[in-house]
Amino acid sequence: MLLTIARRIGIFAATLVAASIITFLMLSILPGNAARVALGIDATEAQVAAQEQLMGLDRPLYIQFFDWFGHLVIGDFGTSTVSGQEIGPQIGDALAITGVLVISSVILALLFAIPMGILSAVRQNKADGVIISGISQIGISIPGFLFGILLVALFAVKLKWLPAGGWDDPGVDFVGFLEHLILPAIALGSVQGAVLSRYVRSSVLEVMREDFLRTARAKGLTPNRALMRHGLRNAAIPVMTVLGLQIASLLIGAVVIERVFAIPGLGSLLLDKVALRDLPSIQGIVMVLVALVLLLNLLIDIAYTIVDPRLRSAS
Amino acid sequence: MTTTTPAPAPAISRLRRNATPSGKRRNGNLIVGLVLIGLIVFAAVLSAFWTPFDPEGVFPQELLLPPGGEHLLGTDNFGRDVLSSILRGAQISLIVGVVAVGIAAVLGVPFGIVAGMNPGRLDQFMMRGNDILLAFPALLLAIIFGAVFGANTTTAMIALGIGSAPSFASIARSGTQQVMSREYVQASKASGKNGWFVGVKHVLPNISGILIVQASVSFGIAVLAEAALSYLGLGTTPPTPSWGRMLQDAQGYLYVQPLLVVWPGIAIAIAVLGFNLLGDGLRDRLDPRMQVKR
């Protein structure tokens, strides 16, 4: 098993390096010279050439890459060509906010999906079960950013219960922090909650047909107790997989949600830098996002290997 | 990392069958999906010939009118007719969907078939490449492309197409692997037919079902992504009407005319729901994996 995990980590590292090469090339070769951007459109060719030399852009591309990647590995993201600020700390601050948002939305999605999924499975042929399935189908169809705007329209504009956007530091104003967190977390988690509830439902239904559950019933447990004691643990495995796969898409979904609610997270930072054409910053943020996606996939794979013995020797 | 195709879908359909043994609801999904998509297509075609007003026409004396009267759904902050913009907006959604799915299929399907037909080193090498691309979600790729090439509909379509190609490749590969183990393929190979012949004549037709399902799902994702990108200002550029752009404009006038976010919102939800249902319905009909336990 350790060998399999070591192999997975090796593949992860190789993929990460390849992804960093792609990121670097996409944002370096293509039009939109960083030196020209830094100087503005009025700069003369001579000024641009001097700036390129200053920024090291006149070196061969592969040397530029190793320089960038070498610093990246030790956590140095370089400085912004537009503002001249250190990029690393900016990314760190923004990532903390995005992390809080994503984790809160996962918790909310689970709080919705688990009871709803179980209920609609247990009552699959009854009206309420069908209604819950219908709600989840509609929930999947309303994109998070749209749901976010609708939430703002209702709770901020109409009812004036919650702020329409912005962010509070939990250390400074915890109540304000929660007030700013709740709507975006719901918006970001809504689609995931709906998708998850469908998987919970199918997983519970699958388990309900298993022999061990019939044995538990035969032992004298009521259907509900049998499901609680023996069924749910088994139903949880496929749901965990989907959840893991979804965290990556939540991370990208957060980019849009942060814009809806004007939250200063990684997504807002990325879009701001895109507007400024601040290429070194964009490279750094993209690398962080891609690394997180790959890391989450790696963790799912490893968790799988540990949970499911059949996968230990495979590939 | 293993190349995981979005596998869980089968389980859902299987138990939906469970819920209605007659299978009526399966057809229901397909029909409702087709009706909703039909609505969008109708709006797109109709708006090519006729809209109540010019969707790009600005009427400064008729700003932010409520629904009703001459402007059925009201007007926006430039005095543009909302209904006309919604109808015309269907065009850009469908175009982006068609082009993005086309690019994804053209890139991903041959890639997946070649990988699936050549087990061993080539397959492993190609799938590692696929994994690397999978690390760039389509929306992130579109934002990068927007930063590099400038944000517009063309950039968005190409980025979404490239971003969706890996999932086509994964699906085509796993389908191909199944087909390759069949006897008729073995027979064809034994009779001296070359790889091209087998791939085009045997593999492609036999995986077309799962590819159509994937196309439907990807179409919905592309429509959604276009709306999101236009909302962020990285997709369709004004004055071309786009639902995402309309949402962005409307958000600024939430306190004045909140209904403005509702109309494009409904349009987006109809399109996404339509393609989701169509994908589910087609999966039950076309995906051979779904027919085993019928």
Boltz contact constraints between the chains, C-beta under 6 A:
constraints:
  - contact:
      token1: [A, 11]
      token2: [B, 1]
      max_distance: 6.0
  - contact:
      token1: [A, 15]
      token2: [B, 131]
      max_distance: 6.0
  - contact:
      token1: [A, 15]
      token2: [B, 132]
      max_distance: 6.0
  - contact:
      token1: [A, 18]
      token2: [B, 132]
      max_distance: 6.0
  - contact:
      token1: [A, 19]
      token2: [B, 132]
      max_distance: 6.0
  - contact:
      token1: [A, 19]
      token2: [B, 135]
      max_distance: 6.0
  - contact:
      token1: [A, 26]
      token2: [B, 144]
      max_distance: 6.0
  - contact:
      token1: [A, 30]
      token2: [B, 148]
      max_distance: 6.0
  - contact:
      token1: [A, 32]
      token2: [B, 148]
      max_distance: 6.0
  - contact:
      token1: [A, 124]
      token2: [B, 19]
      max_distance: 6.0
  - contact:
      token1: [A, 141]
      token2: [B, 269]
      max_distance: 6.0
  - contact:
      token1: [A, 141]
      token2: [B, 272]
      max_distance: 6.0
  - contact:
      token1: [A, 141]
      token2: [B, 273]
      max_distance: 6.0
  - contact:
      token1: [A, 142]
      token2: [B, 269]
      max_distance: 6.0
  - contact:
      token1: [A, 143]
      token2: [B, 224]
      max_distance: 6.0
  - contact:
      token1: [A, 145]
      token2: [B, 228]
      max_distance: 6.0
  - contact:
      token1: [A, 146]
      token2: [B, 265]
      max_distance: 6.0
  - contact:
      token1: [A, 146]
      token2: [B, 268]
      max_distance: 6.0
  - contact:
      token1: [A, 149]
      token2: [B, 251]
      max_distance: 6.0
  - contact:
      token1: [A, 149]
      token2: [B, 261]
      max_distance: 6.0
  - contact:
      token1: [A, 153]
      token2: [B, 254]
      max_distance: 6.0
  - contact:
      token1: [A, 153]
      token2: [B, 258]
      max_distance: 6.0
  - contact:
      token1: [A, 157]
      token2: [B, 254]
      max_distance: 6.0
  - contact:
      token1: [A, 157]
      token2: [B, 255]
      max_distance: 6.0
  - contact:
      token1: [A, 198]
      token2: [B, 12]
      max_distance: 6.0
  - contact:
      token1: [A, 199]
      token2: [B, 8]
      max_distance: 6.0
  - contact:
      token1: [A, 202]
      token2: [B, 11]
      max_distance: 6.0
  - contact:
      token1: [A, 202]
      token2: [B, 12]
      max_distance: 6.0
  - contact:
      token1: [A, 202]
      token2: [B, 15]
      max_distance: 6.0
  - contact:
      token1: [A, 205]
      token2: [B, 15]
      max_distance: 6.0
  - contact:
      token1: [A, 242]
      token2: [B, 8]
      max_distance: 6.0
  - contact:
      token1: [A, 252]
      token2: [B, 137]
      max_distance: 6.0
  - contact:
      token1: [A, 252]
      token2: [B, 139]
      max_distance: 6.0
  - contact:
      token1: [A, 252]
      token2: [B, 140]
      max_distance: 6.0
  - contact:
      token1: [A, 256]
      token2: [B, 228]
      max_distance: 6.0
  - contact:
      token1: [A, 259]
      token2: [B, 232]
      max_distance: 6.0
  - contact:
      token1: [A, 274]
      token2: [B, 147]
      max_distance: 6.0
  - contact:
      token1: [A, 282]
      token2: [B, 147]
      max_distance: 6.0
  - contact:
      token1: [A, 290]
      token2: [B, 135]
      max_distance: 6.0
  - contact:
      token1: [A, 293]
      token2: [B, 135]
      max_distance: 6.0
  - contact:
      token1: [A, 294]
      token2: [B, 135]
      max_distance: 6.0
  - contact:
      token1: [A, 297]
      token2: [B, 1]
      max_distance: 6.0
  - contact:
      token1: [A, 301]
      token2: [B, 1]
      max_distance: 6.0
